[in-house]
Amino acid sequence: MKRLYPRGTLDISWRHLFEALSDCLFGSHQDKTAGAADLREIPIGNAHSSVQGLITISVRSAFDLYLTELNLPQGSEVVMSAVSISDMFRIPEAHGLKVIPVPLSFETLSLSAQDVERSITEQTRLIVVAPLFGSRSCLTEICCIARRHGIIVIEDCAQAWRGALTLTGALDVDDAQDAKADVQMFSFGPIKTATALGGAFVLDKDHQRLLRISSIQTGYPEVAILRTLRRILRFIALKALSSPLAFGVFVWLTSLFGADYDELLFRATRGFQGSDLLEKLRHRPNRVQRNLVLRRLEEPHTDAIEARCNYAAEVLNMLPNGVVPGSEIQIGLGPHDHVHWVLPCESREPGSLIQRLRSAGFDATQRGSSLVHFPMVVPEPVCSENQSRWLTPERLANLVYLPMFPEMGQEQRTRMIDIIRSHFGEQSDVDDNVSLQKNNPC
Ligand SMILES: Cc1ncc(COP(=O)(O)O)c(C=O)c1O
């Protein structure tokens, strides 16, 4: 049994967990403000302004609420980022809509505006952009195109929360209009930044539409307190695994029982399971969930994000060019920003990298997120010239999520980086040999 630096830790304090637990056990569950209370005003930007948004039980529920409200004709098309979690593709399909996937650039994790425009047809009603791994990209071009065609743009920021103070808000200020999607959805799911163990916050430029969405949600049953209680207890147990020692003991114990800890962790942190997805999504938050989301929304959260970005910069700067998705995102340019929710890199031998790191005491995984690539046949008009630069299904399958553990001491960081560098060094030696053999077939 040895210490193992975990792949990441739950971004929630013990205080929050026990407050939520006590809210569950001792709070009044007679919620007289239910429904209307899901619409909340939060301070943003320099905290002199505020914005009203809707709290839902998940981004998926919010997406379903919009599709319910919009009630689009069957067969309408939804242009979407080709990489997301599978439920985000299942939801429009369950509404009888057709998903038109657009590939993402590996280097910038954004969609090309030209590809989006080429995907638009008479049937297109919605564009859904999903920035990944904590990145956000500038949407001005895509929003202008959408506006010309009378199409709504939804930005699925499930992976990109970075504190309410960084929201520029001003959704109704003219010069900010073009740069913003009509709708922005932020997730507070179990493994997300500033997690509330579940929940989402939705902003909409069209306040009347937000009110309509809210009133649909008001008609849904509330999530049972018992379900929230079970979830809080599960995450208290998972939070206890946050130290390298506790995590090492957990991995050792699971191996004693012949269990796969990767699978166990994946199952323990995933949300809605099984069939009847829409039925599960159609609930409104109970008071305990809403309070927890509100507490997380009102935190600045800047220190935690800064620590994570510094750690990510130190590790990623040591990796060879071309293996880090999003490496060309320019930091510090507002919407072109990256908060490094997770730390992926691409290896042609992901299994070998994971094995080497784990045996040296660092838990890397291929299950850092549940992303899938929507199956796509790319007809010529939709192709951009440089397909090799896309985040293709093959490249997605080769991603390894490195431990995101900013508390790691300098000595351990250096040791981990050395292992990663030596893995990539050996890979490039293999590449050099292969190309030498190709050049000298004799
Ligand atoms: C890109 C993306 N979209 C949507 C979601 C769903 O968020 P939620 O769990 O709040 O429904 C996730 C969750 O991981 C995600 O990564």
The ligand as an ORCA input file, in Angstrom:
! r2SCAN-3c Opt
* xyz 0 1
  C     -19.942     19.673    -21.700
  C     -20.975     19.292    -20.706
  N     -22.262     19.627    -20.930
  C     -23.240     19.319    -20.061
  C     -22.967     18.638    -18.893
  C     -24.072     18.291    -17.959
  O     -24.025     19.041    -16.781
  P     -25.010     18.590    -15.606
  O     -24.368     17.469    -14.891
  O     -25.154     19.824    -14.764
  O     -26.265     18.206    -16.279
  C     -21.655     18.260    -18.605
  C     -21.342     17.510    -17.385
  O     -20.264     17.032    -17.180
  C     -20.635     18.587    -19.530
  O     -19.360     18.254    -19.293
*
